[in-house]
Amino acid sequence: MKVQLPPVGEITRFFPNHRKCVVKVFLLLVQCILRCRTVCLYKCRSEVGSVLGVKDYKLPSAYTRLIRFFKIKKIDAFCAGIILMIIHLVDFKGEVYMSLDRTNWKIGSKNINVLYVGLLLPNGIFVPVLWQLYNKRGNTSEQERFDIMERFFSIWQNHSDLNITLLGDREFIGEKWFSFLKKAGFSFVIRARWQDYWGEVSQSSNKVIAKIERHILRKINKQGYFQVPIILQGEQLYYTVFLNNAKRRMQNGKEDKWLVLISDKKEIEWISESFPKRWGIEVFFYHSKTNGFNLEDLNLVDQKKAQLMMGVTAICYVLSILKGIKCQRTEKISWKNYKNKKSRSISLFRLGYDNLKNEIHSVKELIAFIRAELPHIPIWKSMLWKIKFKSV
């Protein structure tokens, strides 16, 4: 049965290298994932007839339609369009935090190792703006990090007014990496392992390495923190140590007993308040992989196709967050006490997703919601995107 999808309007301007029918199937897939809470295409096929408003839609035809979407050419350009769509939906301004981290799992013998880069909203919500898959296990190399940041610069070249502070865990260290961030104009607060850069700390503190640990502990007991300037690749950075109050730490491990942070700024209060904001990316992983869209149900082993599915999931997540922000302005949210702290009884993501699923039942309604959230897109800007996509 040949069923025409509803018109998508100016949304097609984000995808100048692809036909309208491709964009329509993309939005069809987004709506199916929102309805059935999984990226498994075999399960999504059962929602196609419902979201199109067509009874007795043949399941094999629905499955074929979804599978065909992942055979499109220029997948990188389509992912770039998704990124630009996210940029316009969220509209970042001023000073923002950036967080990057990996998540990984396996499909049979195939490694799905994804490096995510995203920006944090003022309320701490992580918004993915870039992702890259690697068919390997373990940490990313410095060169892989350089490559993904160069891709970030190419896509965000019209947003140079942002003042970005990068937050990262212990994987994202290295003298060349720190120098790269400084030259890019980024501030940063990155966690290091215990005993990393003790040679530089020893030189700056005028203490032998054997006495560094005792020196650090004495300073922490006296003033609550330890800080000393160090020189890496000709750049002056600050090595700061706090007592780690996190829940997950090894009982006999010195590495997790202390929170070691490397930053280009000296302000203690700013450093201590900035790093915990990194937790937003862990919340995003939780909602994407288990509590939201079950990303680990992914059954696409081709790296390009899997990367395209990451983009589809990113749009689903961002739409849920935008809906949650709207709902919290009108709905009364209850709070609960947890270990002397107040927290929401329902997360912003869950609030938005539940309302989105309750109010939007068809692809036509989804398209209307997205178009209402998007600002006006001048035609001249969409023409510039064609030029930009060729280099992405």
Residue, then its C-alpha position, 0 to 999 in steps of 0.5 A: m500500500k502506497v501511503q503519502l507522508p504529510p508535508v514537512g515544510e521548512i524542515t527540509r532546509f536542514f537537509p539540502n542534499h536529500r529529497k523530501c521523501v527521505v526527510k519524511v521517513f526520518l520524521l516517521l521513524v522519530q515518531c515510531i521510536l517515541r511511540c514504542r520506546t525502542v530503536c529496534l526497527y522490527k518493533c517500530r514497524s508495528e507503529v507505522g500504520s498507527v502514526l500514519g492513520v492508516k488501518d491494516y498497513k502491511l507490516p512487511s511494507a512498514y519494515t521495508r520503508l524503515i530499513r530503506f532509510f538507512k541506505i541513503k547516500k551522504i549519511d554524514a551530511f544528513c547527520a550534520g543536518i540533524i545537528l543543525m536542527i538541534i542547534h536551532l531547536v535549542d538556541f545556545k547563547g553566551e557562556v555554556y558548558m560542554s561535556l564529552d564522554r563515551t558509552n559502549w556495548k557490543i552487538g555480537s562480536k561488533n563493538i559499538n563505542v560512541l563518543y558524544v559531545g554536547l552542550l549543557l543547558p543552564n538547568g544542567i540538561f545535556v544536549p547532544v550536538l555531535w557523536q562519533l562511532y568507533n569499532k574498537r574497545g577502550n579509550t579514544s586517542e588524542q587524534e580521535r578527539f582532535d578530529i571530532m573537535e575539528r568537526f565541531f568547529s566546522i559545524w558551529q562556525n556561525h556560533s563563535d560568540l559562545n564561551i565554552t567550558l569543557l568538562g571531561d572525565r579521566e579519559f580525556i587528559g593529555e598535554k597535547w589535548f590541553s594545549f589544543l583546548k587552550k588554542a581553541g579558546f576553550s576553558f576546561v575542568i578535566r578530572a585526572r588520575w591520582q599521581d598524574y602529573w606529579g612530576e610537574v606538581s613536585q617541581s612547582s611545590n619544590k617537594v620530592i615526589a616521595k613527599i607529594e602525597r603527604h604534602i597534598l593531604r596536609k593542605i587538604n586537611k588545613q584548607g579543604y583543597f590543594q592547588v598548585p600551578i603546573i606548566l604543560q606544553g608551555e601553558q600554565l594550568y592549575y592542579t587542584v585536589f578535593l576530597n571526593n564525596a561521590k557515592r561510587r569510589m573504591q574503598n581501598g583506592k586512593e585514585d577515587k578517594w581524591l578528586v583531582l582536577i586540571s583547569d586553565k583557571k585558578e578560581i577554586e569555587w568556580i572549579s568545584e562548582s563546574f565539574p559536577k555539571r558533567w553528570g548531565i551526560e551520564v543522565f543522557f546515557y541513562h535515558s537513551k540506553t535504558n530509561g528512554f529509547n533503549l539504544e542498546d536494542l540497536n541491531l545495525v552493525d554498519q558503522k555509518k547506519a548506526q551513527l545515523m540512528m544515534g542522530v535519530t535518537a538525539i532528536c527524540y531526546v531533544l524534543s522530549i526535553l523541549k516538551g519537558i521545559k514547556c510542561q514545567r512552566t504550566e504543571k505543578i511538579s512535586w518534590k521529594n527529599y532524598k538524603n537531605k536534598k530536594s529532588r524532582s519526583i519526575s525527571l525533566f526528560r520523563l515529564g516531557y516524554d510522557n506528555l509528548k507521547n500523550e499529546i502527539h499521536s501522528v507524524k503530522e502532529l509531530i511535524a507541526f510540533i517541530r515547526a512550532e519550535l523552530p525559529h524562522i530560517p532565512i533562505w540565504k542561510s539554508m543556501l550556506w548550509k549546502i556549502k558547509f555540508k560539503s566539508v563535513 
